């Protein structure tokens, strides 16, 4: 299992709502159709949050990144996005 966490910080609540709507309605559904296993969006404040995306492996994660990279750069506007990613080392469910 491979995960990519995208932390986003917008300059306003409106910009943050717009990027979340883009993730939710355009990017994530398309990524799921192309092999991404799951995605979750969390908000930290009115202007910040993060997306956790899960993939089978790093190759799948890179394939999805190539599909969305140009469009994401065009849409993000005044939103900063920082990526952290890696292989899962451990998981425990209740």
Secondary structure, 3 states (H helix, E strand, C coil): CEEEEEEEECCCHHHHHHHHHHHHHHHHHHHHHCCCCEEEEEECCCCEEEEEEEECCHHHHHHHHHHHHHHHHHHCCCCEEEEEEEECCCCCCC
